[in-house]
């Protein structure tokens, strides 16, 4: 018999990137008594990964739980970036309602629409939290209208349209139901969660059913599955069967070794868990996302959204440059392969394939950010490898027609720069769908653009808008191939010989373009040390020293002035790398290089490539 469990609420916090989800969870944790009065707590405590803290983004969903007036509120903090959208879709199966966080200045953005549509497809209750009401330029009343418009666009039911609006400043830890009277605490939000989010339902007497929505991995206990108890109870030592909605043949018998529930930021061991509880289960090696843990008397899988296919791929290969092996702890193909396949245990949006080459692996993900986070993580763990240019994954329809992934790209840009952006995205096969005025002298542009048209564009976009533009993208669909795109207008400055870069050599080289390195840097023949303004590559000798003479003049002793080099981040390097180039990644260095280091072989390959392109054009 179906029953409600009134002492539990399960809620996910969803929003566009940087609208304040994680900060809002901070406020709820602080005011629910999770921390001691004198305890020092960092901001965005849920962003536990070093890369999450540095970049200010949530990469993996996190579970926490607070108690309020005798009710346990399980809270899921979800990623806001489009590259990690699959994570959001899965965790929504664990909750009965969502708090949609919307920035009081920006209003609903592309990812807001995406996460809200997924919540509404599942019929979840919605609470709208308009955050950052203390931000300069905040316009909460207009944002209410924009959210209601979005709800109507997405075909909301009458109950969903009647959702409560809470106004908050997560940073100050205050919330209010009335814009006229500023709040003093998060109490209005707690009350709204208790009153508006339905209590979880299930049959406590039915056989066990737990859908695993996320997987964590720990070196000591192995795989940890996190999911909600939908029916029955689950106990330590219980014999269970694993089944999967998308894999009808899966039927694995196993035993529950350990069981945890969430309390604050901790996992607390429990002996059993009832309907509505969100639990973590360890000790089952065959456990995967989407599996249902069932009682042996009735193995029945719970439906689960199919994980979307990746749209972008890169080749990871063993580093074979002359400076290989100097920094890294793990450098062999076996090390790299084991690490990539281990990542698949927790990241279901990732694909790893072996290639014809023993030392190369094709790695596919949801976007450049998705893959760059993996590269940065591996780099910090002591891995050394090289990666190729990111390329999109094409599909083909039944008639053999080539299809490519297309993104919806929404840009807020100061009015004076809109022309530059329209021109550049037009060159990259972007189609301008709408153009309108946004707040404070900004224009909002909406484009449909091939995913490959955005590769390498973010850095240029920040330059073109002098750092004032905001660009957001979300996967739209696969559409017919839009034709060739000319990517980089600039050529590369290539080191002519191996050695250490010296001031004299760099001084002469800087006349040819922008340098990426400074004096004392180790270089090798074929390494990219800068970019030129022209489209051709130029070889320069940065190890060249000045010839000594017997005569001394005041002019020859004048200090040579070097322009500071352009130091590129990992993202900028991934965006810059060309089709005939590689990015060498080590724990201490990021080096750009040509795939073929020998200049004569490189020229020969270039001629062969041009001949091939000419033959294809002639056809």
SVG drawing of the C-alpha trace seen along z (x, -y; Angstrom):
<svg xmlns="http://www.w3.org/2000/svg" viewBox="-4 -54 93 68">
<polyline fill="none" stroke="black" stroke-width="0.4" points="0.0,0.0 1.4,-3.4 2.3,-5.6 3.8,-9.1 6.8,-9.7 6.1,-13.1 9.4,-13.4 11.5,-13.6 11.7,-16.0 14.0,-15.4 14.8,-18.5 17.4,-19.4 18.7,-22.9 18.9,-23.7 20.0,-26.8 22.1,-28.2 25.8,-28.4 26.8,-31.1 23.3,-32.0 24.2,-31.0 23.1,-27.4 26.1,-26.4 26.1,-29.6 22.4,-29.0 23.2,-25.5 25.9,-27.2 23.2,-29.4 20.8,-26.5 23.6,-24.5 24.8,-27.3 21.3,-28.1 20.3,-24.5 22.9,-24.0 25.1,-21.7 28.2,-23.7 29.3,-24.6 29.0,-28.3 32.8,-28.8 33.5,-26.5 35.4,-28.1 33.7,-27.2 34.9,-28.1 32.5,-29.6 30.8,-27.2 31.5,-24.3 29.8,-21.9 32.4,-22.5 34.8,-20.0 37.1,-19.5 40.1,-21.8 39.2,-22.6 35.6,-23.3 36.8,-25.8 39.3,-27.5 36.8,-27.9 33.8,-28.6 31.7,-25.9 30.1,-22.7 31.2,-19.7 29.5,-16.8 26.3,-16.8 26.7,-16.7 24.3,-15.3 23.7,-16.9 21.0,-16.8 19.7,-19.2 17.1,-18.9 14.4,-21.6 11.6,-21.3 11.9,-17.5 11.9,-17.1 15.0,-15.8 15.6,-17.7 17.9,-15.9 19.4,-18.6 21.2,-17.9 23.4,-20.6 23.6,-20.1 26.0,-21.5 24.9,-24.5 27.2,-24.2 25.8,-22.7 28.7,-20.2 27.5,-18.6 23.8,-18.6 23.6,-14.8 24.4,-14.8 21.4,-17.1 19.0,-14.9 20.0,-11.8 19.8,-13.2 16.3,-14.6 15.1,-11.0 16.0,-11.1 13.8,-14.1 10.2,-15.1 10.7,-18.8 13.3,-21.4 14.3,-24.9 14.9,-26.8 17.5,-29.6 17.4,-32.6 19.7,-35.6 17.7,-38.8 19.8,-40.7 20.3,-38.2 16.9,-36.4 16.3,-33.0 19.3,-31.9 19.7,-28.8 20.6,-26.3 17.7,-27.6 15.4,-26.5 17.2,-23.1 17.1,-22.1 13.5,-23.4 12.2,-21.5 13.8,-18.2 12.2,-18.9 8.8,-19.5 9.0,-16.4 9.3,-14.4 6.3,-16.3 8.3,-17.7 7.1,-20.5 8.9,-23.8 9.9,-26.6 11.4,-29.6 14.1,-31.4 15.1,-34.8 18.6,-35.2 21.1,-38.1 18.3,-40.7 21.0,-42.9 23.0,-43.0 23.3,-46.4 20.9,-46.5 18.7,-43.7 15.2,-43.7 13.3,-41.0 9.8,-42.1 10.6,-41.8 12.4,-38.4 9.1,-37.1 7.4,-37.8 10.3,-36.2 10.1,-33.0 6.3,-32.8 6.8,-33.2 9.3,-30.5 7.0,-28.2 4.2,-28.8 6.6,-28.2 7.5,-24.8 3.8,-23.9 3.6,-24.1 0.5,-22.6 -1.7,-24.9 0.0,-23.6 3.5,-24.4 2.4,-27.9 1.1,-28.5 4.6,-27.9 5.8,-30.0 8.4,-32.7 11.1,-33.3 13.5,-36.3 16.9,-35.7 20.4,-37.0 22.3,-33.7 25.5,-35.5 23.9,-37.4 21.9,-34.3 18.4,-35.9 15.2,-35.1 11.8,-36.7 8.4,-36.1 7.7,-39.8 10.1,-42.2 8.8,-45.0 10.1,-43.6 13.7,-42.3 14.3,-39.0 16.5,-38.2 17.2,-34.5 16.6,-31.5 13.5,-30.6 11.0,-31.5 12.8,-29.2 12.9,-26.3 9.1,-26.8 8.4,-26.8 10.3,-23.6 8.3,-21.8 4.9,-23.2 5.4,-22.9 7.7,-20.0 5.6,-16.7 6.7,-14.1 8.2,-11.0 5.8,-8.1 6.3,-4.4 5.1,-1.0 7.0,-0.1 5.8,3.6 6.8,4.1 10.1,5.8 13.1,3.5 13.7,1.0 16.6,-1.5 17.5,-3.4 21.2,-4.3 21.4,-7.8 25.1,-8.7 28.3,-6.8 31.2,-8.0 34.6,-6.2 36.9,-5.8 40.3,-4.1 39.5,-2.3 35.9,-1.0 35.6,-1.1 32.3,-2.1 29.7,-3.9 26.2,-4.1 23.8,-6.9 20.1,-6.5 16.6,-6.8 14.7,-4.0 11.5,-3.9 9.8,-0.9 10.4,1.4 13.4,1.2 17.1,1.9 19.3,3.5 22.9,4.3 23.6,7.9 20.6,8.2 20.8,10.3 19.8,8.2 19.6,8.4 20.9,5.7 18.8,5.0 18.9,2.2 16.1,0.6 18.3,0.2 20.1,3.6 17.4,6.2 20.0,9.0 21.6,7.7 20.8,9.8 23.5,9.8 23.1,11.3 25.0,9.5 24.9,8.5 24.6,5.0 27.8,4.7 27.6,1.1 24.8,-1.5 25.0,-5.2 22.6,-8.1 23.6,-11.8 23.8,-14.1 25.2,-17.6 28.4,-17.0 28.9,-13.5 27.9,-10.0 26.6,-8.2 26.5,-4.4 22.9,-3.0 21.6,0.6 18.5,0.0 16.8,-2.7 13.1,-3.1 11.1,-4.6 12.1,-8.2 15.6,-7.9 18.6,-8.9 21.3,-6.3 24.9,-5.5 25.8,-1.8 29.4,-0.5 30.9,2.9 29.1,3.8 31.7,3.8 29.2,4.4 27.1,1.3 26.5,-1.2 24.4,-4.4 20.9,-3.5 20.9,-0.1 18.0,0.8 18.8,2.7 15.9,5.1 14.7,7.6 15.2,11.2 11.5,11.9 10.6,9.3 13.6,8.0 11.9,5.0 13.9,2.1 12.9,-1.5 12.9,-3.5 15.9,-5.8 16.8,-8.6 19.3,-7.3 22.6,-9.1 23.1,-11.5 25.9,-10.8 29.1,-12.9 29.5,-15.7 33.2,-16.4 36.3,-14.1 40.1,-14.4 43.0,-12.1 45.0,-11.4 48.5,-10.0 51.8,-9.2 54.0,-12.3 56.9,-11.7 58.5,-15.1 62.3,-15.6 61.4,-16.8 59.1,-13.9 59.3,-12.2 61.0,-15.1 58.0,-16.2 55.5,-13.3 55.1,-10.4 52.9,-8.4 54.0,-8.5 53.4,-5.1 50.4,-4.2 49.4,-1.6 49.2,-4.3 47.2,-6.7 44.8,-3.9 44.2,-2.7 43.5,-6.2 41.1,-7.0 39.1,-3.8 39.0,-4.4 37.3,-7.8 34.5,-5.9 33.5,-4.5 32.2,-7.8 31.7,-9.9 29.0,-8.3 28.9,-11.1 32.5,-10.2 33.5,-7.6 37.0,-6.1 38.0,-4.0 41.3,-2.2 42.6,-3.2 44.8,-1.4 47.8,-3.0 48.8,-1.3 49.7,-4.7 46.6,-6.7 43.1,-6.8 40.0,-8.5 38.2,-10.3 34.8,-11.8 32.8,-14.2 30.0,-16.7 32.1,-19.7 35.5,-21.4 35.0,-22.2 34.1,-18.6 37.4,-17.3 39.5,-20.2 38.5,-19.3 39.6,-15.7 42.9,-16.9 43.5,-19.2 42.6,-16.5 45.1,-14.0 47.8,-16.6 47.5,-17.3 47.7,-13.6 51.1,-13.4 50.2,-12.2 52.1,-13.4 50.6,-13.0 49.7,-14.9 46.2,-15.8 45.0,-16.7 42.7,-19.5 39.1,-19.0 36.8,-17.7 33.1,-17.3 31.5,-13.9 29.4,-13.6 26.3,-11.4 24.8,-10.2 21.1,-9.8 19.6,-6.8 20.4,-8.4 24.1,-8.8 23.7,-12.6 26.3,-14.1 24.8,-15.6 26.7,-17.7 25.9,-18.9 24.4,-22.4 24.3,-24.6 22.0,-27.4 24.3,-30.3 22.9,-33.2 25.2,-36.3 24.8,-39.4 27.2,-42.0 27.7,-45.8 25.9,-47.5 29.1,-48.8 30.6,-45.3 27.5,-43.5 28.7,-44.1 32.0,-42.3 30.3,-39.3 27.7,-39.0 30.4,-39.2 32.7,-36.6 29.9,-34.1 28.6,-34.5 32.0,-33.5 31.8,-30.4 28.5,-29.4 26.4,-30.9 22.8,-31.8 21.4,-34.8 17.9,-33.8 17.0,-36.9 18.4,-40.2 17.0,-42.4 18.1,-44.9 19.0,-43.6 19.7,-45.7 22.1,-48.6 23.3,-49.2 23.6,-45.5 22.3,-43.6 21.1,-40.0 22.0,-37.9 20.7,-34.3 22.5,-32.1 22.2,-28.6 25.8,-27.6 27.6,-24.3 29.6,-23.1 32.8,-23.2 32.2,-26.9 32.6,-27.6 35.9,-25.7 38.6,-28.3 36.1,-31.2 35.8,-31.9 39.2,-33.6 38.5,-35.7 35.1,-36.6 36.6,-38.0 39.1,-40.1 36.4,-41.3 34.1,-42.4 37.0,-43.7 36.0,-41.2 32.4,-42.5 30.5,-39.9 28.7,-36.9 28.3,-33.8 26.2,-30.8 25.6,-27.7 23.5,-24.6 23.2,-21.6 20.2,-21.9 20.2,-19.1 22.0,-17.3 21.5,-19.2 22.8,-18.9 26.5,-19.7 27.0,-23.5 30.2,-23.4 33.9,-24.2 34.9,-26.7 38.3,-28.5 39.4,-28.4 42.6,-30.3 43.7,-33.3 47.1,-33.4 50.2,-31.1 52.6,-29.8 56.1,-30.8 58.1,-27.6 61.4,-27.0 64.2,-26.2 66.5,-24.2 66.6,-22.7 68.1,-24.5 67.3,-27.3 65.5,-30.4 67.8,-33.5 66.9,-37.2 68.7,-38.0 67.0,-35.3 63.6,-36.2 64.1,-39.9 64.6,-39.2 61.7,-36.8 59.2,-39.2 59.3,-41.3 57.6,-38.4 54.7,-38.0 53.4,-37.4 55.6,-35.2 54.3,-32.5 57.6,-31.9 60.2,-34.0 64.0,-33.6 65.4,-30.5 62.5,-28.3 63.5,-24.9 62.5,-24.6 62.9,-22.0 62.7,-22.0 59.1,-21.9 57.8,-23.5 55.4,-26.5 56.7,-29.5 54.3,-32.2 51.9,-33.2 52.3,-35.4 49.8,-37.9 49.9,-36.1 48.4,-32.7 51.8,-31.0 54.0,-29.4 57.4,-31.0 60.5,-29.3 62.7,-31.3 65.8,-30.6 65.2,-31.7 68.4,-30.0 70.6,-32.3 73.1,-34.3 74.8,-37.6 78.3,-37.2 81.0,-38.6 83.4,-41.2 86.5,-42.9 84.9,-46.3 82.6,-47.6 80.1,-50.4 77.5,-52.0 74.8,-51.0 75.7,-47.3 75.5,-47.2 72.0,-48.6 69.5,-46.3 67.2,-44.5 63.6,-45.1 61.3,-42.1 57.5,-42.4 56.0,-40.2 55.0,-36.8 51.3,-35.7 50.9,-32.9 48.1,-30.7 45.8,-28.7 44.8,-25.1 41.5,-26.2 43.3,-28.8 45.8,-26.2 43.1,-23.7 41.3,-26.4 44.6,-27.5 45.9,-24.1 45.5,-23.5 44.7,-20.3 48.4,-19.6 49.4,-20.5 49.4,-18.9 49.2,-20.2 51.9,-18.6 50.5,-18.4 52.8,-17.7 52.3,-18.5 54.5,-21.6 54.2,-22.7 51.8,-23.2 53.7,-23.2 52.2,-23.6 54.0,-21.7 53.7,-20.5 52.6,-16.9 55.6,-16.4 58.7,-18.0 61.1,-17.5 60.8,-20.7 61.5,-18.8 58.9,-16.0 56.5,-18.7 56.8,-20.6 56.4,-17.4 53.2,-16.5 51.9,-20.1 52.3,-19.7 50.6,-16.3 47.6,-17.7 47.2,-20.7 47.2,-18.3 44.6,-16.1 42.3,-19.1 42.7,-20.3 41.7,-16.9 38.6,-16.8 37.6,-20.3 38.0,-19.3 35.6,-16.4"/>
</svg>
